[in-house]
């Protein structure tokens, strides 16, 4: 489904995978943390998933700040995340072709023998996307990958900001930006009643907003500015998370904060209206994180009452 018809919507949420039949389109994605020594490991993980999913496999790469902080990587280093990401992609593309491959970069090195002819393994390169919040990685996505993935708490305003950066990177690399995807992680929940249908999104937003305050302040500045949110406004949410967990934090998310987050949440009509806003901003793929009670029921309601609107 192209942008003229409506953005592609991928549903994700704890428990939903148990209800996905093997003959249906299955989107499996995982974050591949980029750190020293993992360029070839990312390739191996990607190839394993590609073997399972075939042509349905989409590979997204992002540098997790929380993970890097936990393992003590990246601090004080002169090599930036763009170099790490570029070298990772070069290794992945080189190795997945199946030929013998050697690589020596500023961060990663790889020496991989060729696949045997009789080996039952994919030799094609899947669509590769770069996850980025700041302008450097967003421009890199436009210059070397098939598209950009934006972080949680993405709003239509942040989509426009991100698309501008991605298209700038594409122009500098003499690439056609209209062929690139822009996927966004968006919190969501749905119900026949508006208030009930927003409960899950409120709780999920609380977890993400608290994380923005506690762990990744610098990178989240533009993200929050586009949402019209301030750290002072979010401090009660972060404090509630520390003291009482996500349920307590959800209670600190006011209706005004939830409105600014631009979650795809509420009744089916409210969800349709919000998706239209993301489409108008330039979003082509929505990775909707379903949260709250009865996630399977929510997914069914979304499929029955929302998606048909975009298949007309």
C-alpha positions as CSV (number, residue, x, y, z in Angstrom):
1,X,0.0,0.0,0.0
2,X,1.6,3.3,-1.1
3,X,1.3,6.7,0.6
4,X,-1.5,7.7,-1.8
5,X,-3.7,4.9,-0.4
6,X,-2.6,5.2,3.2
7,X,0.4,4.3,5.3
8,X,1.2,0.7,5.9
9,X,0.2,-0.2,9.5
10,X,2.1,-2.9,11.4
11,X,0.5,-3.9,14.7
12,X,2.8,-4.9,17.6
13,X,2.1,-5.7,21.2
14,X,2.7,-8.3,23.9
15,X,0.7,-11.4,23.3
16,X,-0.3,-10.6,19.7
17,X,2.3,-13.0,18.2
18,X,0.5,-16.0,19.7
19,X,-2.5,-15.3,17.5
20,X,-0.6,-14.8,14.2
21,X,-1.0,-17.8,11.8
22,X,2.0,-18.9,9.8
23,X,0.2,-18.3,6.5
24,X,-0.5,-14.6,7.3
25,X,1.9,-11.7,6.7
26,X,4.2,-11.8,9.7
27,X,6.4,-8.9,10.5
28,X,9.2,-9.8,12.9
29,X,11.5,-7.0,13.9
30,X,14.0,-6.7,16.7
31,X,16.4,-3.9,17.7
32,X,19.9,-4.8,16.8
33,X,22.1,-2.8,19.2
34,X,25.1,-1.4,17.4
35,X,28.3,-1.6,19.3
36,X,31.9,-2.5,18.8
37,X,32.4,-6.0,17.4
38,X,28.7,-6.5,16.4
39,X,28.8,-5.6,12.7
40,X,29.0,-9.2,11.6
41,X,26.7,-10.3,14.4
42,X,24.0,-8.0,13.1
43,X,24.5,-9.6,9.7
44,X,24.1,-13.0,11.3
45,X,21.0,-12.1,13.2
46,X,19.5,-10.5,10.1
47,X,20.2,-13.5,7.9
48,X,18.6,-15.9,10.5
49,X,15.4,-13.8,10.4
50,X,15.6,-13.5,6.6
51,X,15.8,-17.3,6.3
52,X,12.6,-17.6,8.4
53,X,10.6,-14.7,6.8
54,X,11.9,-14.7,3.3
55,X,10.8,-11.7,1.2
56,X,8.7,-10.5,4.1
57,X,11.8,-9.6,6.2
58,X,12.5,-5.9,6.7
59,X,15.8,-5.0,8.5
60,X,15.9,-1.9,10.8
61,X,19.1,-0.8,12.5
62,X,19.3,1.7,15.4
63,X,21.8,2.6,18.1
64,X,20.1,2.2,21.4
65,X,21.2,4.9,23.8
66,X,19.9,3.0,26.9
67,X,21.7,-0.2,25.9
68,X,25.0,1.7,25.1
69,X,24.7,3.5,28.5
70,X,24.2,0.2,30.3
71,X,27.3,-1.5,28.8
72,X,29.4,1.6,29.0
73,X,30.0,1.8,25.2
74,X,30.3,4.9,23.1
75,X,31.4,7.3,25.9
76,X,34.3,9.6,25.0
77,X,34.8,7.9,21.6
78,X,35.7,10.0,18.5
79,X,33.7,7.9,16.1
80,X,30.1,9.0,15.9
81,X,26.9,6.9,15.4
82,X,26.7,7.7,11.7
83,X,30.0,6.0,11.1
84,X,28.9,3.0,13.2
85,X,25.7,2.7,11.2
86,X,27.3,3.2,7.8
87,X,29.8,0.5,8.4
88,X,27.2,-1.9,9.8
89,X,25.1,-1.5,6.7
90,X,28.1,-2.0,4.4
91,X,29.0,-5.2,6.2
92,X,25.4,-6.5,6.1
93,X,25.1,-5.8,2.4
94,X,28.5,-7.3,1.6
95,X,27.9,-10.5,3.5
96,X,24.3,-11.2,2.6
97,X,25.3,-11.4,-1.1
98,X,26.9,-14.7,-0.3
99,X,30.3,-14.1,-1.8
100,X,33.6,-14.0,0.2
101,X,33.8,-10.7,1.9
102,X,36.5,-8.7,3.8
103,X,36.1,-5.4,5.4
104,X,38.1,-3.0,7.5
105,X,36.5,0.2,8.8
106,X,37.1,2.7,11.5
107,X,34.9,0.7,13.9
108,X,34.3,-2.8,12.5
109,X,36.3,-5.4,10.7
110,X,34.9,-8.5,9.0
111,X,36.3,-11.5,7.1
112,X,33.6,-13.9,6.0
113,X,34.0,-16.9,3.6
114,X,31.6,-17.4,0.7
115,X,28.4,-19.4,1.2
116,X,28.6,-22.9,-0.4
117,X,26.6,-23.3,-3.5
118,X,24.4,-26.0,-2.0
119,X,23.6,-23.9,1.1
120,X,19.9,-23.2,1.6
121,X,20.2,-19.5,2.4
122,X,18.9,-16.3,1.0
123,X,21.5,-14.4,-1.0
124,X,19.5,-11.2,-1.5
125,X,19.6,-8.0,0.4
126,X,16.4,-7.1,2.3
127,X,15.1,-3.6,2.6
128,X,17.3,-1.8,5.2
129,X,16.1,1.1,7.3
130,X,18.0,3.4,9.6
131,X,16.4,4.4,12.9
132,X,17.3,8.0,13.9
133,X,16.0,10.9,16.0
134,X,18.7,13.4,15.3
135,X,19.5,15.1,11.9
136,X,22.8,13.3,11.3
137,X,21.3,9.8,11.3
138,X,18.1,11.0,9.5
139,X,20.2,12.4,6.7
140,X,22.2,9.2,6.6
141,X,19.0,7.2,6.2
142,X,18.2,9.2,3.1
143,X,21.7,8.8,1.6
144,X,22.3,5.0,2.0
145,X,19.2,3.1,3.1
146,X,15.6,2.3,2.0
147,X,14.1,4.6,4.5
148,X,14.0,6.1,8.0
149,X,12.4,4.9,11.2
150,X,11.5,7.4,13.9
151,X,11.2,6.9,17.6
152,X,8.3,6.5,20.0
153,X,6.4,9.7,20.7
154,X,6.6,10.7,17.0
155,X,4.1,13.3,16.1
156,X,3.0,14.6,12.7
157,X,5.2,17.6,13.3
158,X,8.2,15.4,14.0
159,X,7.4,13.4,10.8
160,X,7.6,16.6,8.8
161,X,10.9,17.5,10.5
162,X,12.3,14.0,9.9
163,X,11.2,13.8,6.3
164,X,13.0,17.1,5.5
165,X,16.2,15.7,6.9
166,X,15.9,12.4,5.1
167,X,15.1,14.1,1.8
168,X,18.1,16.4,2.2
169,X,20.4,13.3,2.7
170,X,18.8,11.8,-0.4
171,X,19.4,14.9,-2.6
172,X,23.1,15.1,-1.6
173,X,23.5,11.4,-2.6
174,X,21.6,12.0,-5.9
175,X,18.8,9.6,-4.8
176,X,15.1,9.8,-5.4
177,X,13.6,10.7,-2.0
178,X,10.1,9.8,-3.2
179,X,11.1,6.1,-3.3
180,X,12.1,6.1,0.4
181,X,9.9,5.0,3.3
182,X,9.4,6.9,6.5
183,X,8.2,4.6,9.3
184,X,7.1,5.9,12.7
185,X,6.6,4.1,16.1
186,X,3.3,5.4,17.5
187,X,1.6,4.4,20.7
188,X,-2.0,3.3,20.3
189,X,-5.1,1.6,21.7
190,X,-8.6,1.4,20.5
191,X,-12.1,0.8,21.8
192,X,-15.8,1.5,21.1
193,X,-15.7,4.1,23.9
194,X,-13.3,7.0,23.5
195,X,-12.1,7.2,27.0
196,X,-11.7,3.4,27.4
197,X,-10.0,3.3,24.0
198,X,-7.3,5.7,25.2
199,X,-6.3,3.9,28.4
200,X,-3.7,1.7,26.8
201,X,-2.1,4.5,24.9
202,X,-2.0,6.6,28.1
203,X,0.0,3.9,29.9
204,X,2.3,3.3,27.0
205,X,2.9,7.1,26.6
206,X,3.8,7.3,30.3
207,X,6.5,4.7,29.9
208,X,8.0,6.4,26.8
209,X,7.8,9.9,28.2
210,X,9.4,8.9,31.5
211,X,12.2,7.3,29.5
212,X,12.8,10.5,27.5
213,X,13.2,12.4,30.8
214,X,15.3,9.9,32.6
215,X,17.6,8.5,29.9
216,X,17.9,10.4,26.6
217,X,17.3,14.1,27.4
218,X,19.6,15.5,24.7
219,X,18.3,13.4,21.8
220,X,14.7,13.9,22.8
221,X,14.7,17.8,22.7
222,X,13.4,18.2,19.1
223,X,11.1,15.2,19.5
224,X,9.4,16.9,22.5
225,X,9.5,20.3,21.0
226,X,7.5,19.1,18.0
227,X,5.0,17.7,20.4
228,X,4.8,21.0,22.3
229,X,6.0,19.2,25.5
230,X,8.5,20.4,28.1
231,X,10.7,18.5,30.5
232,X,9.0,20.4,33.3
233,X,5.6,19.2,32.1
234,X,6.8,15.6,32.0
235,X,8.7,15.6,35.3
236,X,5.5,14.4,37.3
237,X,5.2,11.5,34.9
238,X,8.9,10.5,35.4
239,X,8.6,10.9,39.2
240,X,5.4,8.8,39.3
241,X,7.2,6.1,37.2
242,X,10.1,5.9,39.7
243,X,7.8,5.8,42.7
244,X,4.9,3.6,41.5
245,X,5.7,2.1,38.1
246,X,3.8,2.5,34.8
247,X,0.3,2.4,36.3
248,X,1.1,5.3,38.6
249,X,2.8,7.1,35.7
250,X,-0.2,6.7,33.5
251,X,-2.3,8.6,36.0
252,X,0.1,11.5,35.7
253,X,-0.4,11.7,31.9
254,X,-3.1,14.3,31.6
255,X,-5.6,14.5,28.7
256,X,-3.6,17.5,27.4
257,X,-0.3,15.6,27.4
258,X,-2.0,12.6,25.7
259,X,-3.4,15.0,23.1
260,X,0.1,16.4,22.4
261,X,1.6,12.9,22.0
262,X,-0.8,12.4,19.0
263,X,-1.4,8.7,19.9
264,X,-3.5,6.7,17.5
265,X,-6.1,6.0,20.1
266,X,-9.8,6.2,21.0
267,X,-12.7,5.1,18.8
268,X,-12.2,3.7,15.3
269,X,-13.2,7.1,13.9
270,X,-10.6,8.9,16.1
271,X,-7.9,6.5,15.0
272,X,-8.7,7.0,11.3
273,X,-8.5,10.8,11.7
274,X,-5.1,10.5,13.4
275,X,-3.7,8.2,10.7
276,X,-4.9,10.7,8.1
277,X,-2.8,13.4,9.9
278,X,0.3,11.2,9.9
279,X,-0.2,10.4,6.2
280,X,-0.6,14.1,5.3
281,X,2.7,14.8,7.2
282,X,4.6,12.3,5.0
283,X,4.5,9.1,7.1
284,X,4.4,5.9,4.9
285,X,4.6,3.2,7.5
286,X,3.1,3.1,10.9
287,X,4.5,0.7,13.6
288,X,1.5,0.9,16.0
289,X,2.2,-0.4,19.5
290,X,-1.1,-1.8,20.8
291,X,-1.2,-1.5,24.6
292,X,-3.8,-2.0,27.4
293,X,-6.4,-4.7,28.1
294,X,-7.5,-7.3,25.5
295,X,-4.8,-6.5,23.0
296,X,-6.0,-9.3,20.6
297,X,-9.5,-7.8,20.7
298,X,-8.1,-4.4,20.0
299,X,-6.1,-5.7,17.1
300,X,-9.3,-7.3,15.6
301,X,-11.3,-4.1,16.1
302,X,-8.5,-2.1,14.4
303,X,-8.5,-4.6,11.5
304,X,-12.2,-4.6,11.1
305,X,-13.1,-0.9,11.7
306,X,-9.9,1.1,10.8
307,X,-7.8,-0.6,8.1
308,X,-10.7,-1.0,5.6
309,X,-10.9,2.8,5.4
310,X,-7.4,2.9,3.9
311,X,-8.1,0.1,1.4
312,X,-10.8,1.9,-0.5
